[in-house]
């Protein structure tokens, strides 16, 4: 049996919070025995139901993980594999075989290690709101140096593009990630600006 005081000290909350949360759990059906001033006990025969997916849901998860590993960044691919392993570990025994039996695959021979690295770098820069600089080669061969606000990454079934606000053009621009070179993430952060946001970018693309 555990007292509210011990739980409060361990969780760094007030005893009042423990009393309230335990009461809510009891009302939701959790088999917690005891009361305020005495202590609480979770019955040993209580167990969380196994994680349940049907065959279609398992296939969707496996395919998604395989696609991320094939086409996503290096960090994302590793994370997808680890997530799938965790899901498989908590599946009931009769469902685990369904993971290996999934006959949906994502094969790719185009994404280089450098491109995977750049996808990870751009993803971090966009998440952290950091300016980036790079050299860019258009399809016609024209080259330019850009300083942009990275807003998001899009995969088009064969190529990644970076949605951004270009400081040089003073407008939104899409850049193919495989045409970026000399990519640098700057320490400078860009502020939130509704007119230069991903939402504004998407709205502008819809009007074109």
C-alpha positions as CSV (number, residue, x, y, z in Angstrom):
1,X,0.0,0.0,0.0
2,X,1.2,3.5,-0.9
3,X,0.3,6.7,0.8
4,X,-0.7,9.9,-0.9
5,X,2.3,11.7,0.6
6,X,4.7,9.2,-0.9
7,X,3.1,9.5,-4.3
8,X,3.1,13.3,-4.0
9,X,6.8,13.4,-3.2
10,X,7.7,11.0,-6.0
11,X,5.6,12.9,-8.6
12,X,6.4,16.4,-7.2
13,X,2.8,17.4,-6.9
14,X,0.5,18.2,-3.9
15,X,-1.3,15.6,-1.9
16,X,-4.6,17.3,-2.9
17,X,-3.7,16.6,-6.6
18,X,-3.1,12.9,-5.7
19,X,-6.4,12.6,-3.9
20,X,-8.2,14.2,-6.8
21,X,-6.5,12.0,-9.5
22,X,-7.0,8.8,-7.5
23,X,-10.7,9.6,-7.1
24,X,-11.0,10.2,-10.8
25,X,-9.3,6.9,-11.6
26,X,-11.6,5.1,-9.2
27,X,-14.7,6.6,-10.8
28,X,-13.4,5.5,-14.2
29,X,-13.3,1.9,-13.1
30,X,-9.6,1.4,-12.1
31,X,-9.5,-1.2,-9.3
32,X,-7.7,1.1,-6.8
33,X,-8.4,0.2,-3.1
34,X,-8.0,2.4,-0.1
35,X,-8.9,6.0,0.9
36,X,-7.4,9.3,1.9
37,X,-5.5,9.1,5.2
38,X,-4.9,5.4,4.9
39,X,-3.2,4.7,1.6
40,X,-3.9,3.2,-1.9
41,X,-3.4,-0.2,-3.5
42,X,-3.8,-1.3,-7.1
43,X,-4.9,-4.9,-7.2
44,X,-2.2,-7.3,-8.5
45,X,-4.7,-9.1,-10.7
46,X,-5.2,-5.9,-12.7
47,X,-3.6,-5.8,-16.1
48,X,-3.8,-3.4,-19.1
49,X,-5.5,-5.1,-22.1
50,X,-3.1,-6.0,-24.9
51,X,-2.7,-3.6,-27.7
52,X,-5.1,-4.6,-30.3
53,X,-5.0,-4.0,-34.1
54,X,-6.8,-5.7,-36.9
55,X,-5.0,-7.0,-39.9
56,X,-5.6,-3.9,-42.0
57,X,-4.3,-1.7,-39.3
58,X,-1.1,-3.7,-38.9
59,X,-0.5,-3.6,-42.6
60,X,-1.0,0.1,-42.6
61,X,1.5,0.6,-39.8
62,X,4.1,-1.8,-41.3
63,X,3.8,-0.1,-44.8
64,X,4.1,3.3,-43.2
65,X,7.3,2.3,-41.3
66,X,8.7,0.8,-44.5
67,X,8.0,3.9,-46.5
68,X,9.6,6.2,-43.9
69,X,12.7,3.9,-43.9
70,X,12.9,3.9,-47.7
71,X,12.2,7.6,-48.4
72,X,12.5,9.5,-45.2
73,X,15.5,11.0,-43.4
74,X,18.0,8.7,-41.6
75,X,16.8,9.6,-38.1
76,X,13.1,9.2,-39.2
77,X,13.9,5.8,-40.7
78,X,15.5,4.6,-37.5
79,X,12.7,6.0,-35.4
80,X,10.1,4.2,-37.6
81,X,11.9,0.9,-37.1
82,X,12.1,1.3,-33.4
83,X,8.4,2.3,-33.2
84,X,7.4,-0.8,-35.1
85,X,9.5,-3.0,-32.8
86,X,7.7,-1.5,-29.8
87,X,4.3,-2.1,-31.3
88,X,5.3,-5.7,-32.2
89,X,6.5,-6.4,-28.7
90,X,3.1,-5.6,-27.1
91,X,1.0,-7.3,-29.7
92,X,-0.7,-10.6,-28.6
93,X,1.3,-13.6,-29.8
94,X,-1.3,-14.6,-32.4
95,X,-1.0,-11.1,-34.0
96,X,2.8,-10.8,-34.1
97,X,3.2,-13.0,-37.2
98,X,1.0,-10.5,-39.1
99,X,3.8,-8.0,-39.0
100,X,6.2,-10.3,-41.0
101,X,3.3,-11.5,-43.2
102,X,2.6,-8.0,-44.5
103,X,3.2,-8.1,-48.3
104,X,3.3,-4.4,-48.9
105,X,6.7,-2.9,-49.5
106,X,8.4,0.5,-50.3
107,X,11.5,0.0,-52.4
108,X,13.8,2.9,-53.3
109,X,17.1,3.1,-55.0
110,X,17.2,6.9,-55.5
111,X,17.6,8.3,-52.0
112,X,21.2,8.8,-51.2
113,X,22.7,9.0,-47.7
114,X,23.4,12.7,-48.3
115,X,19.7,13.3,-49.2
116,X,18.5,11.5,-46.1
117,X,20.9,13.6,-44.0
118,X,19.6,16.8,-45.6
119,X,16.0,15.8,-44.9
120,X,16.9,15.4,-41.3
121,X,18.7,18.7,-41.2
122,X,15.9,20.6,-42.8
123,X,13.3,19.0,-40.6
124,X,15.2,20.1,-37.5
125,X,15.7,23.6,-38.8
126,X,12.0,24.0,-39.6
127,X,11.0,22.7,-36.2
128,X,13.5,25.1,-34.4
129,X,12.6,28.1,-36.7
130,X,16.2,28.6,-37.8
131,X,17.2,30.4,-41.0
132,X,19.1,28.3,-43.5
133,X,21.3,29.2,-46.4
134,X,22.2,27.1,-49.5
135,X,23.2,27.1,-53.1
136,X,20.4,26.0,-55.5
137,X,20.5,24.7,-59.1
138,X,17.3,25.0,-61.1
139,X,16.3,22.4,-63.7
140,X,17.6,24.7,-66.4
141,X,21.0,25.0,-64.8
142,X,20.7,28.5,-63.4
143,X,22.3,28.7,-59.9
144,X,21.7,31.0,-57.0
145,X,22.4,31.5,-53.3
146,X,19.4,31.5,-51.1
147,X,18.6,32.5,-47.5
148,X,15.2,31.1,-46.5
149,X,12.8,30.4,-43.6
150,X,12.2,26.6,-43.8
151,X,8.5,25.9,-43.2
152,X,7.9,22.3,-44.1
153,X,8.9,19.3,-46.2
154,X,6.7,17.5,-48.8
155,X,7.3,14.1,-50.4
156,X,6.0,13.7,-53.9
157,X,6.5,10.0,-54.5
158,X,10.0,10.5,-55.9
159,X,11.3,13.8,-54.6
160,X,11.3,15.9,-51.5
161,X,10.6,19.6,-51.7
162,X,11.2,22.3,-49.1
163,X,8.4,24.8,-48.6
164,X,9.9,28.1,-47.6
165,X,9.8,31.9,-47.4
166,X,12.7,33.2,-49.6
167,X,14.4,36.3,-48.2
168,X,15.8,37.1,-51.6
169,X,12.5,36.9,-53.6
170,X,10.4,38.1,-50.7
171,X,7.9,35.4,-51.5
172,X,7.1,31.7,-50.9
173,X,9.2,29.2,-52.8
174,X,9.5,25.5,-53.3
175,X,12.9,24.0,-53.6
176,X,13.8,20.4,-54.5
177,X,16.0,19.0,-51.7
178,X,18.1,17.0,-54.1
179,X,19.2,20.3,-55.8
180,X,20.5,21.9,-52.6
181,X,24.2,22.2,-52.0
182,X,26.3,23.9,-49.3
183,X,23.4,23.7,-46.9
184,X,24.0,25.6,-43.6
185,X,21.7,26.0,-40.6
186,X,22.2,29.4,-39.0
187,X,22.0,30.2,-35.3
188,X,19.6,33.1,-36.1
189,X,15.9,32.3,-35.4
190,X,13.1,33.6,-37.5
191,X,10.0,35.0,-35.6
192,X,6.5,33.8,-36.1
193,X,4.8,35.8,-38.9
194,X,1.3,34.7,-40.1
195,X,2.1,36.2,-43.5
196,X,5.2,34.0,-43.9
197,X,3.9,30.9,-42.3
198,X,3.2,27.4,-43.6
199,X,-0.5,28.0,-43.4
200,X,-0.1,31.1,-45.6
201,X,2.1,29.1,-48.0
202,X,-0.6,26.4,-48.4
203,X,-3.3,29.0,-48.9
204,X,-1.2,30.7,-51.7
205,X,-0.6,27.3,-53.4
206,X,-4.3,26.6,-53.4
207,X,-5.1,29.9,-55.3
208,X,-2.6,29.1,-58.1
